[in-house]
Amino acid sequence: MNRHSTATESRRVFSVGAHCTKGSEPCQGDLRFQGRLAGARGGRRPGSYHGFFMSSRIRILAGKNVYPILRDGGFDWGNIAAYFAPAVGPRWLISCGFDRALLREGVLKKKRPTLLVGASAGAWRLAAWLQPEALKSYRVLMEAYIDTVYSRRDTPASVLASLWRIVDAYIENDALPFALANKNYRLAVITARTRHLVAAENGFLQRLGLGFCFAANAFRRSLLRHFAERIVFFHGAVPPQFCLQSDFRGRYIPLSGANFKAAIVASGAIPLVVAGVKNIYGAPYGTYRDGGLVDYHLTHRYSRQDNEITLFFHHQERIVPGWLDKKLSYRRVPEGVLDNVLMVVPTAGFISNLPDGKIPDRDDFRTYINRPAERIRKWHAAVEVAAPLGEVFLDLIESRRLQKIVEPLAGG
């Protein structure tokens, strides 16, 4: 079976996102794929279709503490201490199948709550995990996010209003007490409290402030704190362990019913594109923006012990510390941060089978500004093609093939 015929079959067989109509129940496509995998899990030899997904859809990369354990076949779900979701804009859509598989199987539920850490779109994803009907909430988020339409007349204030509508759609006010009492997961939402000109809502002044911010950050990342302070909103009786380390720079604020949604919205308030969220309850006075400004991808060690794992689905192999580091090829993740990371990334072959051969990104809003229906169709199609990735990962573990394909993670 060649790559193109496989992609055609995947689009026909798998159905998620806008095609799901059963609330928190798996869609028909999910069930069909589970049926395919059941053969391998039951001891039968995987078919060529199953083998194709195994070898061609995802790569598994592990940091230096995790790699030898996995190579020896020692993977244990109980060792996953944290699940991290980065600030990647619309690229998060290809992680939907991965997230939904983990949620559906409940593999991250343990005696000790799993830490869920995210910024921007990552925080949005993970906030759904705490809801009473998590799979349903996740689906509502996915559909509302994809189907929201923007125009050339939109302003940062109107885009902020649209973000509030999305959050209100998948997080109900009545469900907040349940979310805050969730014993399976502990959520940490990363935001940036901006300072000086970066806090301005005037476009010219904010651009000027970001210019100074970029220059300072390019010289030394630690100077970023003069323009954007890391504020972590956490759920639980005590702050997350990474906030208590000596090298942590920022503040941590308890999540409550009064600030839960505001923190989620603020974490996705992209500079220049979205107006900032002002004066969040219980947090320092100021203008809060996208958490990716300070923590774009991985910048902290979220696992406490050497045998603990931070699981991380990413759209690419490169890990960028901050939003302003994207064009700084020399900027690296701090030493030791990746040692306990288990990262899952899509292969180039998988990406080539997505609409237009690319992962959805923020540029699509501009490309299809006059053709929003085309963007929406392609984004739903991307979600559909990516639907099996979580089940593929689960089967790699259950079939003990993970140890055969795991690769060392550069920098870890």
VEXTINU-265932 format. One line per 2 residues: number of its first residue (from 1); their letters; for each residue x negated, y negated, z of N, C-alpha, C. Coordinates in steps of 0.05 Angstrom, whole numbers, m for minus. Layout:
<atoms>
NUM	a	X:Y:Z:X:Y:Z:X:Y:Z; ...
</atoms>
This chain:
<atoms>
1	mn	m17:24:0:0:0:0:m18:m25:0; m14:m43:m19:m31:m66:m20:m20:m88:m3
3	rh	m36:m109:0:m29:m130:19:m3:m144:12; 1:m149:m14:25:m163:m22:51:m147:m19
5	st	49:m121:m24:73:m105:m20:79:m102:9; 58:m101:26:63:m100:55:76:m125:65
7	at	67:m148:56:79:m174:64:109:m174:56; 115:m164:32:143:m164:23:159:m146:41
9	es	148:m123:49:164:m105:66:168:m118:93; 147:m132:104:149:m144:130:171:m165:130
11	rr	174:m180:109:194:m201:108:222:m188:106; 224:m164:95:250:m151:92:258:m137:118
13	vf	238:m125:132:244:m108:155:247:m125:180; 230:m145:185:230:m159:210:247:m183:209
15	sv	263:m187:230:281:m210:231:282:m222:259; 272:m247:262:273:m260:287:279:m289:282
17	ga	278:m305:304:282:m334:301:310:m340:293; 314:m355:271:340:m365:263:359:m342:257
19	hc	348:m318:251:365:m296:243:374:m280:268; 364:m286:292:373:m272:316:399:m284:326
21	tk	418:m268:333:443:m278:342:453:m263:367; 434:m248:380:443:m231:402:432:m241:429
23	gs	427:m267:431:418:m278:456:391:m266:464; 391:m253:488:366:m242:497:360:m214:487
25	ep	378:m203:471:374:m176:460:354:m176:437; 338:m155:434:320:m154:411:335:m154:385
27	cq	324:m167:365:337:m167:339:333:m141:325; 348:m137:303:346:m112:289:318:m107:279
29	gd	304:m128:269:277:m124:260:259:m115:282; 263:m126:307:247:m117:329:251:m87:335
31	lr	276:m78:334:283:m51:339:271:m32:318; 271:m40:293:260:m24:272:230:m21:276
33	fq	217:m43:283:188:m41:287:181:m24:311; 198:m27:333:194:m10:356:197:20:349
35	gr	216:25:331:219:52:322:195:63:307; 182:46:291:158:55:277:136:61:297
37	la	133:43:317:112:47:337:117:70:355; 143:77:359:150:99:377:137:125:368
39	ga	133:128:342:120:152:332:92:154:342; 77:132:340:49:132:350:49:136:380
41	rg	67:123:394:67:125:423:75:152:433; 91:166:416:99:193:423:78:214:415
43	gr	56:206:404:35:225:398:33:232:369; 52:222:352:51:229:324:30:211:310
45	rp	19:221:289:m2:206:274:10:180:262; m1:157:267:10:132:256:10:133:226
47	gs	31:122:214:33:121:185:16:100:173; 14:99:147:m4:79:134:6:51:140
49	yh	32:47:142:42:20:148:33:11:175; 36:29:195:28:23:222:m2:18:222
51	gf	m18:35:208:m47:31:207:m55:5:195; m39:m4:175:m45:m30:162:m44:m52:183
53	fm	m22:m52:199:m19:m73:219:m42:m72:239; m49:m47:247:m70:m44:267:m96:m57:257
55	ss	m104:m51:233:m130:m59:224:m131:m86:211; m109:m97:203:m110:m121:185:m95:m146:196
57	ri	m81:m144:218:m65:m166:227:m78:m182:250; m91:m169:269:m102:m184:291:m130:m174:298
59	ri	m146:m192:310:m172:m185:321:m170:m189:351; m186:m173:365:m187:m174:394:m216:m182:402
61	la	m218:m205:416:m244:m215:424:m245:m217:454; m267:m208:466:m269:m207:495:m295:m220:505
63	gk	m293:m235:527:m316:m247:540:m334:m226:553; m357:m235:562:m378:m216:570:m371:m199:595
65	nv	m353:m209:612:m344:m192:635:m323:m172:627; m308:m179:607:m285:m162:599:m293:m142:578
67	yp	m311:m149:560:m318:m132:537:m327:m104:545; m346:m101:564:m354:m73:570:m332:m57:583
69	il	m314:m69:598:m292:m55:610:m273:m44:588; m267:m61:568:m250:m52:546:m263:m31:529
71	rd	m289:m34:524:m303:m14:507:m303:13:521; m302:13:547:m301:38:562:m273:49:566
73	gg	m254:35:553:m226:44:556:m213:38:582; m223:17:596:m213:11:623:m192:m11:624
75	fd	m178:m16:602:m157:m37:603:m136:m30:624; m128:m50:639:m106:m47:659:m90:m72:660
77	wg	m64:m70:655:m47:m93:655:m49:m108:682; m53:m93:703:m55:m105:730:m78:m124:733
79	ni	m98:m122:715:m121:m140:717:m117:m167:703; m94:m170:689:m89:m196:676:m78:m216:698
81	aa	m95:m235:704:m88:m254:725:m75:m279:714; m80:m285:688:m70:m309:676:m64:m305:647
83	yf	m44:m319:638:m37:m320:609:m38:m350:601; m55:m356:582:m60:m384:575:m48:m389:547
85	ap	m35:m413:545:m23:m422:520:m33:m449:513; m48:m452:492:m61:m478:485:m43:m499:472
87	av	m54:m523:470:m40:m545:457:m46:m543:427; m28:m532:412:m35:m527:383:m13:m537:364
89	gp	6:m553:374:27:m563:357:44:m541:345; 54:m544:321:71:m523:308:57:m497:304
91	rw	31:m496:307:16:m470:303:26:m450:324; 39:m459:345:48:m440:366:69:m421:354
93	li	81:m428:332:103:m411:321:94:m383:314; 69:m379:307:60:m352:300:55:m336:326
95	sc	56:m348:349:53:m333:374:80:m323:385; 102:m331:371:128:m324:381:132:m293:385
97	gf	124:m278:365:127:m249:367:110:m237:389; 86:m249:393:69:m240:415:82:m245:442
99	dr	91:m270:446:104:m277:471:128:m260:477; 145:m257:456:170:m243:460:166:m214:467
101	al	145:m202:455:139:m174:461:130:m171:490; 113:m189:500:104:m188:527:128:m192:547
103	lr	145:m211:540:168:m216:557:187:m192:557; 193:m181:534:212:m159:532:202:m135:547
105	eg	176:m129:546:165:m106:559:159:m111:588; 158:m136:597:152:m143:624:125:m134:634
107	vl	105:m133:616:79:m122:623:63:m140:641; 70:m166:643:54:m184:660:67:m188:687
109	kk	88:m173:693:100:m173:719:85:m155:738; 74:m165:760:58:m149:778:66:m156:807
111	kr	53:m143:825:58:m149:854:51:m178:860; 29:m187:848:20:m215:851:28:m230:826
113	pt	41:m254:829:51:m268:805:28:m275:786; 34:m273:760:15:m280:739:16:m310:734
115	ll	m8:m322:733:m9:m351:728:m5:m356:698; 14:m374:692:19:m382:664:9:m411:662
117	vg	m10:m416:645:m22:m443:643:m19:m453:614; m9:m477:611:m6:m488:584:m6:m518:583
119	as	m13:m528:560:m12:m557:554:4:m560:529; 19:m582:527:34:m589:503:52:m566:494
121	ag	50:m557:469:67:m535:459:63:m510:476; 39:m506:487:35:m483:504:52:m484:529
123	aw	54:m507:541:71:m510:565:100:m506:558; 108:m515:535:136:m511:526:143:m482:524
125	rl	124:m466:512:128:m437:509:132:m424:536; 113:m431:554:113:m416:579:135:m425:598
127	aa	145:m449:596:168:m457:613:192:m439:608; 195:m428:584:217:m410:578:215:m384:594
129	wl	190:m376:601:186:m351:615:199:m351:643; 202:m375:654:213:m376:682:243:m377:683
131	qp	256:m379:660:285:m383:659:300:m357:665; 326:m358:674:341:m334:681:343:m315:658
133	ea	348:m325:634:349:m308:610:325:m317:592; 302:m307:599:277:m318:587:276:m314:557
135	lk	284:m291:546:283:m287:518:303:m305:503; 326:m309:515:346:m327:503:335:m355:503
137	sy	324:m364:525:313:m391:527:291:m395:506; 274:m375:503:252:m377:484:263:m379:456
139	rv	283:m364:450:295:m365:423:307:m393:418; 321:m404:437:333:m430:434:311:m451:430
141	lm	289:m450:445:267:m468:441:256:m466:412; 252:m441:403:241:m437:377:259:m449:355
143	ea	284:m443:357:303:m453:337:305:m484:338; 308:m495:362:310:m524:365:285:m538:355
145	yi	262:m527:361:237:m539:352:235:m539:321; 241:m516:309:239:m514:280:259:m531:266
147	dt	283:m532:276:305:m544:262:307:m575:266; 291:m586:285:292:m615:289:280:m629:264
149	vy	294:m649:255:285:m664:231:277:m692:238; 255:m701:227:245:m728:231:245:m742:204
151	sr	247:m769:206:247:m785:181:226:m807:184; 223:m822:162:204:m844:162:213:m866:180
153	rd	238:m867:187:249:m888:204:243:m882:234; 234:m858:240:230:m851:268:207:m868:280
155	tp	210:m874:306:190:m888:321:181:m870:344; 159:m877:357:151:m861:380:173:m858:401
157	as	189:m878:405:211:m876:424:232:m857:415; 239:m857:389:260:m838:379:249:m810:378
159	vl	223:m806:373:212:m779:374:212:m769:403; 206:m786:422:208:m778:450:236:m769:457
161	as	256:m784:448:284:m776:453:290:m748:441; 279:m742:418:283:m716:405:270:m694:422
163	lw	247:m700:434:234:m680:451:251:m674:475; 263:m694:486:281:m690:509:304:m673:501
165	ri	315:m677:477:337:m660:468:329:m631:466; 305:m626:456:296:m598:453:293:m585:481
167	vd	280:m600:499:277:m589:526:304:m584:540; 322:m603:537:349:m599:549:363:m575:537
169	ay	357:m569:512:371:m547:498:362:m520:510; 337:m516:517:328:m490:526:323:m487:556
171	ie	324:m510:570:321:m509:599:346:m523:611; 363:m507:623:388:m518:634:382:m528:663
173	nd	394:m551:669:390:m562:696:398:m542:718; 419:m527:714:429:m508:734:409:m485:737
175	al	391:m481:718:373:m459:719:346:m466:733; 342:m492:739:317:m500:751:311:m487:778
177	pf	331:m485:796:326:m471:821:316:m442:817; 327:m428:798:318:m401:791:289:m401:782
179	al	283:m420:764:256:m422:753:236:m427:775; 243:m445:793:224:m452:814:222:m430:835
181	an	240:m411:835:239:m389:854:228:m363:841; 220:m365:816:211:m342:801:186:m329:815
183	kn	188:m303:821:167:m290:836:148:m275:818; 154:m273:792:137:m259:773:115:m276:761
185	yr	121:m302:758:103:m320:744:100:m346:760; 76:m358:757:71:m384:768:62:m402:746
187	la	76:m424:741:71:m441:718:53:m465:726; 34:m471:709:17:m495:712:19:m511:686
189	vi	28:m536:687:32:m552:663:11:m575:664; m5:m576:643:m26:m596:642:m17:m621:627
191	ta	m20:m644:639:m13:m669:626:m37:m688:629; m35:m711:615:m56:m732:617:m43:m758:625
193	rt	m51:m769:648:m42:m795:656:m61:m816:644; m52:m830:625:m69:m848:609:m75:m874:624
195	rh	m97:m886:617:m106:m911:630:m113:m932:609; m112:m957:618:m121:m980:602:m106:m980:575
197	lv	m119:m985:553:m105:m988:528:m93:m962:517; m103:m940:527:m91:m914:518:m63:m911:529
199	aa	m57:m925:550:m30:m924:562:m11:m943:548; m21:m961:530:m4:m980:517:15:m967:497
201	en	39:m978:494:58:m967:474:56:m983:448; 43:m1006:448:37:m1020:423:18:m1003:407
203	gf	25:m997:382:9:m980:365:m19:m989:361; m23:m1015:356:m50:m1026:351:m67:m1023:376
205	lq	m56:m1031:399:m71:m1029:424:m78:m1000:431; m59:m982:427:m64:m954:434:m86:m943:415
207	rl	m85:m949:390:m106:m940:371:m133:m951:380; m134:m976:388:m159:m988:397:m169:m973:422
209	gl	m151:m968:440:m159:m953:465:m169:m925:458; m155:m911:439:m164:m884:432:m191:m885:418
211	gf	m196:m907:403:m223:m910:391:m245:m911:412; m241:m927:432:m260:m928:454:m262:m901:468
213	cf	m239:m888:471:m238:m862:485:m254:m841:469; m251:m842:442:m265:m823:425:m295:m827:427
215	aa	m303:m852:426:m332:m858:427:m344:m849:453; m330:m854:475:m340:m846:502:m341:m816:504
217	na	m320:m803:494:m319:m774:495:m340:m761:478; m346:m773:455:m367:m762:437:m394:m763:450
219	fr	m399:m783:467:m424:m786:481:m425:m766:504; m404:m764:520:m403:m746:542:m374:m741:550
221	rs	m367:m715:550:m339:m708:555:m329:m718:582; m347:m719:602:m339:m727:629:m329:m756:629
223	ll	m337:m773:609:m328:m801:609:m298:m803:601; m286:m781:592:m258:m781:584:m240:m789:608
225	rh	m249:m783:632:m232:m789:656:m227:m819:659; m242:m836:647:m238:m865:649:m214:m874:632
227	fa	m205:m856:614:m183:m863:596:m159:m845:600; m163:m820:610:m141:m801:613:m148:m783:637
229	er	m131:m784:657:m135:m768:681:m119:m742:679; m131:m720:684:m117:m694:683:m98:m692:707
231	iv	m73:m687:701:m53:m682:722:m40:m655:717; m43:m637:736:m32:m610:733:m7:m608:751
233	ff	15:m603:738:40:m598:753:42:m568:757; 43:m559:783:42:m530:788:67:m521:803
235	hg	72:m495:798:95:m482:810:85:m461:829; 93:m461:854:84:m442:874:78:m455:900
237	av	72:m438:920:68:m448:947:41:m463:949; 22:m456:933:m5:m468:934:m14:m475:906
239	pp	m32:m494:903:m42:m501:876:m56:m477:864; m57:m476:837:m72:m455:823:m101:m456:831
241	qf	m114:m433:831:m142:m431:841:m161:m448:825; m156:m452:799:m174:m468:783:m174:m498:791
243	cl	m152:m507:803:m150:m534:812:m167:m539:837; m174:m518:851:m188:m520:876:m218:m516:873
245	qs	m228:m512:849:m256:m509:844:m271:m536:846; m296:m535:853:m312:m559:857:m315:m575:831
247	df	m314:m561:808:m318:m575:782:m292:m586:770; m269:m582:784:m244:m591:774:m242:m622:777
249	rg	m234:m635:756:m231:m664:756:m201:m671:750; m187:m683:769:m160:m690:765:m143:m686:790
251	ry	m117:m685:787:m99:m682:810:m79:m660:804; m67:m649:824:m47:m629:821:m22:m636:837
253	ip	1:m633:824:27:m642:836:47:m619:835; 61:m614:857:81:m592:857:104:m598:837
255	ls	112:m577:823:136:m579:806:160:m578:824; 181:m593:816:206:m593:830:229:m596:810
257	ga	253:m594:820:276:m599:803:276:m627:791; 264:m646:806:264:m674:798:243:m680:776
259	nf	222:m664:774:201:m671:754:195:m649:734; 209:m626:736:203:m603:719:204:m611:689
261	ka	227:m621:681:231:m627:652:213:m650:644; 210:m670:661:193:m693:653:164:m684:649
263	ai	154:m666:665:127:m655:662:124:m640:635; 144:m624:628:144:m609:603:144:m628:579
265	va	161:m648:580:163:m667:558:137:m683:556; 126:m693:578:102:m708:578:78:m692:567
267	sg	77:m666:573:55:m650:564:54:m648:533; 77:m654:520:78:m653:491:80:m681:478
269	ai	75:m702:493:78:m729:482:52:m737:469; 49:m731:443:25:m735:428:19:m765:425
271	pl	m5:m774:431:m12:m803:428:m5:m813:400; 5:m838:399:12:m852:374:38:m842:362
273	vv	44:m816:365:67:m804:352:91:m804:371; 87:m800:396:108:m798:416:103:m819:438
275	ag	124:m833:447:121:m851:469:115:m835:494; 100:m848:512:93:m834:537:116:m832:556
277	vk	114:m814:575:134:m810:596:124:m826:620; 141:m844:630:133:m862:651:139:m852:679
279	ni	120:m855:697:125:m852:726:140:m827:733; 128:m804:729:141:m779:736:144:m776:766
281	yg	167:m767:775:173:m765:803:152:m747:818; 142:m758:840:123:m743:856:94:m745:847
283	ap	89:m758:825:62:m761:813:53:m790:814; 28:m795:810:18:m823:810:32:m839:788
285	yg	36:m864:794:48:m883:775:32:m885:750; 46:m885:727:31:m888:702:45:m876:678
287	ty	32:m876:655:42:m866:630:29:m839:624; 46:m819:621:37:m791:617:39:m783:588
289	rd	18:m771:578:17:m762:550:9:m733:548; 6:m725:523:m1:m697:516:m24:m686:532
291	gg	m20:m663:545:m42:m650:561:m65:m642:544; m61:m639:517:m83:m632:500:m105:m653:498
293	lv	m98:m677:506:m117:m699:506:m141:m692:524; m135:m678:546:m156:m671:565:m164:m641:563
295	dy	m144:m624:558:m149:m595:556:m134:m585:531; m148:m586:508:m135:m579:483:m133:m548:481
297	hl	m155:m535:485:m155:m506:487:m166:m498:514; m182:m478:516:m192:m469:542:m214:m486:553
299	th	m211:m496:577:m233:m512:590:m237:m504:619; m222:m485:629:m224:m476:657:m225:m446:658
301	ry	m236:m436:679:m236:m407:685:m211:m402:702; m192:m387:691:m167:m382:705:m167:m356:720
303	sr	m187:m339:716:m189:m314:731:m208:m318:755; m201:m307:777:m217:m311:801:m240:m291:804
305	qd	m235:m266:798:m254:m245:801:m265:m235:775; m288:m222:775:m301:m213:750:m285:m193:735
307	ne	m268:m177:748:m253:m157:734:m225:m167:726; m219:m192:732:m193:m203:724:m195:m215:696
309	it	m172:m216:683:m171:m224:655:m153:m248:651; m162:m266:633:m144:m287:623:m137:m280:594
311	lf	m112:m274:590:m102:m266:563:m95:m292:548; m101:m292:522:m100:m317:506:m95:m310:477
313	fh	m71:m317:467:m66:m315:438:m72:m342:425; m90:m341:405:m99:m365:392:m96:m363:362
315	hq	m92:m386:349:m88:m385:320:m115:m384:304; m137:m387:318:m163:m388:305:m184:m379:325
317	er	m208:m372:314:m229:m363:332:m243:m386:347; m245:m409:335:m258:m431:348:m241:m442:371
319	iv	m254:m447:394:m241:m458:417:m251:m486:422; m233:m505:422:m241:m534:424:m232:m544:451
321	pg	m251:m555:467:m244:m564:494:m222:m586:495; m225:m608:480:m206:m630:481:m196:m638:454
323	wl	m174:m652:453:m162:m661:428:m181:m678:412; m197:m695:426:m216:m712:412:m241:m698:404
325	dk	m243:m672:410:m267:m657:403:m264:m642:377; m241:m645:364:m236:m628:340:m257:m632:318
327	kl	m266:m657:315:m286:m663:294:m315:m662:305; m318:m655:330:m345:m654:342:m355:m625:342
329	sy	m369:m617:321:m377:m590:318:m396:m580:340; m409:m599:353:m428:m592:374:m415:m587:401
331	rr	m390:m595:404:m376:m593:430:m369:m564:435; m377:m554:458:m372:m526:466:m357:m524:492
333	vp	m344:m501:496:m330:m496:521:m351:m493:543; m345:m503:567:m365:m501:589:m373:m473:594
335	eg	m398:m470:602:m410:m443:607:m394:m428:628; m389:m403:622:m374:m385:641:m344:m385:637
337	vl	m333:m404:623:m304:m406:620:m293:m381:605; m308:m372:585:m298:m350:568:m306:m322:578
339	dn	m320:m320:600:m330:m294:609:m308:m274:614; m285:m283:623:m263:m265:630:m239:m267:611
341	vl	m244:m278:588:m222:m282:568:m219:m258:550; m194:m251:545:m186:m232:525:m169:m247:504
343	mv	m181:m252:481:m168:m269:461:m158:m253:438; m133:m258:430:m122:m245:406:m118:m266:385
345	vp	m129:m261:361:m128:m281:339:m118:m267:314; m102:m280:297:m94:m268:272:m117:m267:252
347	ta	m117:m248:235:m138:m245:214:m132:m264:191; m152:m268:174:m149:m283:150:m129:m270:132
349	gf	m128:m243:131:m109:m229:115:m80:m234:124; m76:m235:150:m49:m242:160:m41:m270:152
351	is	m59:m289:155:m53:m317:149:m47:m320:119; m61:m305:102:m56:m307:73:m27:m298:66
353	nl	m14:m283:83:13:m273:77:34:m292:88; 26:m313:102:45:m333:111:54:m351:88
355	pd	77:m364:90:84:m383:68:62:m403:63; 56:m407:38:34:m424:29:6:m415:38
357	gk	5:m391:50:m21:m380:59:m33:m396:82; m16:m408:99:m26:m425:121:m8:m423:145
359	ip	m19:m429:168:m4:m430:193:11:m456:194; 36:m457:203:50:m483:205:34:m503:222
361	dr	34:m528:214:20:m548:229:35:m575:227; 24:m595:242:38:m620:244:39:m635:218
363	dd	19:m630:200:19:m643:174:44:m635:157; 56:m613:164:80:m605:149:103:m625:152
365	fr	104:m639:175:125:m659:178:122:m681:157; 97:m688:151:93:m709:130:96:m697:102
367	ty	86:m673:98:88:m661:71:116:m658:63; 134:m650:81:162:m644:74:181:m665:86
369	in	170:m690:90:187:m710:102:212:m715:86; 211:m712:60:235:m716:43:249:m690:36
371	rp	237:m667:45:248:m641:40:249:m624:65; 262:m633:86:261:m619:112:271:m591:111
373	ae	291:m586:93:301:m559:92:280:m539:83; 262:m548:65:240:m531:56:221:m524:78
375	ri	214:m544:94:197:m539:117:210:m520:136; 235:m524:143:249:m507:161:250:m479:151
377	rk	255:m475:126:256:m448:114:228:m434:117; 207:m449:111:180:m437:112:172:m431:140
379	wh	180:m448:159:172:m443:187:187:m418:198; 213:m416:191:227:m392:199:214:m367:186
381	aa	206:m369:161:193:m347:148:166:m339:162; 151:m360:171:126:m355:185:131:m340:211
383	ve	151:m348:225:159:m334:250:166:m305:244; 180:m300:223:189:m274:215:165:m256:208
385	va	146:m266:193:122:m251:185:105:m244:210; 104:m263:229:88:m259:253:102:m243:275
387	ap	127:m235:271:142:m222:291:129:m196:302; 115:m180:286:105:m155:297:79:m157:313
389	lg	66:m180:314:39:m182:326:38:m173:355; 59:m179:370:59:m171:398:61:m141:401
391	ev	78:m128:385:81:m99:386:56:m85:377; 42:m97:357:16:m86:348:m4:m86:372
393	fl	m5:m108:387:m23:m110:409:m16:m89:431; 10:m87:437:19:m67:457:11:m39:448
395	dl	15:m33:423:9:m6:413:m21:0:413; m38:m21:408:m66:m17:409:m74:m8:437
397	ie	m61:m19:457:m67:m12:485:m57:16:491; m32:22:484:m20:48:490:m33:71:475
399	sr	m42:66:451:m55:87:435:m85:88:441; m95:71:458:m124:70:466:m142:64:443
401	rl	m131:50:423:m148:41:400:m161:14:406; m152:0:427:m163:m26:433:m193:m24:437
403	qk	m203:m3:450:m231:m1:456:m248:2:430; m235:11:409:m249:16:384:m253:m9:367
405	iv	m235:m29:371:m236:m52:354:m243:m78:368; m245:m77:395:m252:m102:410:m280:m112:401
407	ep	m282:m138:399:m307:m151:391:m316:m170:413; m342:m175:416:m352:m195:435:m342:m223:427
409	la	m335:m239:447:m326:m266:442:m350:m285:444; m355:m299:422:m378:m317:421:m375:m338:443
411	gg	m396:m343:458:m395:m362:480:m385:m350:505; m377:m325:504:m367:m312:528:m383:m287:535
</atoms>
